[in-house]
Amino acid sequence: MTKHDSFKAVLAAAREQGCDINRTKLAKLLYLCDLAAVEAGSEPFTGFEWRWRHYGPYDNALLEVEEELMSSGDVQRVRGETYFGDPEYQLTLSGTAAVRVEEAVWVTVTNIMSKFGNLQAQQLRDITYGTVPMRDAVADGTKESLLDLESARPQPDLRPAVDRLRPILDGLGQQETDPEALDEIRGDMAALDTARRTATRRLLE
């Protein structure tokens, strides 16, 4: 799935549900789509790389995609003004635009639109700032940092496995270390020394 596909999918869902979409809202809705996918155990699908900006998650590629879809006739844009006189760009999907997305993606997009599509941009900003990746970025304090959506992925519950293994562990009794095992471990570490140094150097470059 391409950035263009996800861009059009959100606008198609907005049209279907009667939601007004501007640039600011679109960015946040796309981010929330990716986040919803990760929280459900899937992979982000919009193709955008989200960074922390003052007004929430953003990717400079959004403007590039918008211009390309404008040029192709798939997206229509109307310039207006906010209450404070700032420019505001309303975006709609043209009637001839083709929208091709997988069923699971479409379900996620329509669910996000149903939940958040009628909110104002400021409300969406506050919602995105409350998400785990944004909270982590703010806590780190580095503007423009890449948001780690994986931090929102649900962690598996290991307690049932631990409960099953505990009786086995308790029944093993006192264990003794074979002195020869330490020599084998030292040999393995020595064999990996060069590769470990190379990997460390590349990480620091």
N, C-alpha and C positions, 0 to 999 in steps of 0.2 A: 504494500500500500504506500502511495506517495504522499508527500505533503499536500499536493494539489487535491488528491482524493479526500483527505481528511478535512481540508478547508471547505470543500464543496459539501461534504457530508453534514457538517455542522450547520451550514446555511440551508441545506435541504430540510433538515430536521426543524430548524427555526421556521421555515416557511410552512411546513406541515402543521406546526403547533401554534402558529400565529405570533411568534416572538420577534421583536425588533432587535437587530444585531448591529452594533458598531464595532470599530476596530478593537477597542479596549475590551469589550465583552467577549469578542471572538477569541482573543488570545487566552483569556482566562477559562473559557469553556473548553477549548482544546486541551489546555493543561489539565483540567479536571477530568476530561475523558481519559487521558493517559494515566492519571492517578487512579481512577476507578478501575482501569484494566489491571494495574499492578496490585491494587488491594484485593482484586478478585483472583489473584494468582496467575494472571496472564502477563503478556509483555505490552509495553506502551506501543501504540500503533500510529500515532500522528506523524512521526518522522521529525518532529521539531526537537531541538535541544534547549531545554528551559534553563534560564539564568535568572538570578534575583535582580530585579529592578525595583525602583522606588514604588511603582504602582503594581508590583506583583511579578509573577513569572512572565518571561518574554524571550522571544528569539527573533533576531534581526531578519531571519529568512521569511517571517510573516509578511513583511512589506514586499519582498521580492515575489512571493507567490501571489499576493494580491494584484500586483501590477501585471504579472503574466496572465492571470485569469481575467483581468480586465481587458487585456489586449486580445485574448482569444474569444471574448464575448460571453464567457461563462459567468462572470460576476459583474454586477452593476453597482456603482458607487455614487452616493449623493452627499455633497458637502453641506453641512449645516453648522449650527453653533450651539454650544452649551449655554446654560443659564448665565454663566460668567463671561460669555463672549468668546470662548475658546473654540477653535475649529473641531468639528465632530463629523466623522465619516460613517454614514449608514451603508451597510453592505447587504445585498440581496443576490440570490441565485437566479440567473436568467432561466426562462422557461425552456430553453433548448439545451441547457447544460446536462451532460450525462453524469450520473453519480454511480460509481461502481465500488461497492465495499462489501466485505463479507458480512454474513448475517449477524455473527457475534459482535462485530464492530458496530453495526447499525443499531443493535439493541443497546449497547453501551451509550452511543451518541444520543439516541432518543431518550434514554433514561436520564442522562445528564441534562438534556434540554428541558425535559419535563420538570426536573427538580430545580434548576437554576436559570432557565432561559428567560423568565420574566423579571428577574432581579435587575437592579440598576448596577452600573459598572462599579460604583463605590462599594456596594454590598458584596459584589463578587470579589473585589480586592480584599475586603476583610476576611472573606471565606478562604481565599487562597493563602493569606497570611497565617491562617490557623492550621494549615496542613503541615504534616511532619517535615517534608523536604524544605518548606519555606521557614519553618521554625528553626530547623537545624542551621540553615544558611544565615539567618538573622543572629542566632547565637554565636556563630563563627565570626560574624561581623565583616565579611568580605563581600562587598558589592560586586556584581557581575559573576559571582561564583556559579558554577554549574550545579543545578539542583540534583540531588541524589534521590530519584524516585524509588530506588530499591529500599530506602529506609522506611518506606510505607508498606513494604511487602509483609504480609502476616507471617509470623514465626510459627513453625510447627510445634505442637504440644508434645514434648518428649516424656511427660510424666508417665503415661501408660507403659512405654518401653522401659523406663527406669524401674517402674514397679515390678515388671516381669523379670528383669535381670537381677534385681536386688537379692532374691533368695539364692540365685546361683552364686553371686559374689560372696554372700555370707557363708555359703557352704564350702568355699574353697579352702578356708583355713589359712594359716600363716604360710606365706610364700617366701622362697629363698631365691636370691639372685645368683645365677650361674656366673662365675668369674669370667668364663670364656665369652659370655654374651657381651661384656663390656669391651673386650678386644674387637669383637665384630662391629659394634657400634662405632668405635674409634676408626676402624677401617672404612666404614661407609662414609663417615664424615670427611675423612681425608680424600676419598675418591670424588666427593662432590665439592671440594674446596674451590677448584678453578671455576666451575659453573656458578657457584654461589657468589664468588667475587665479581664475576662478569655481570650477573643479574643485579647485584647491589650497585655497581658502577653505573649501569644503564638507568636505574631508578633515580640516581642522584644527578644525572646529566640534565 
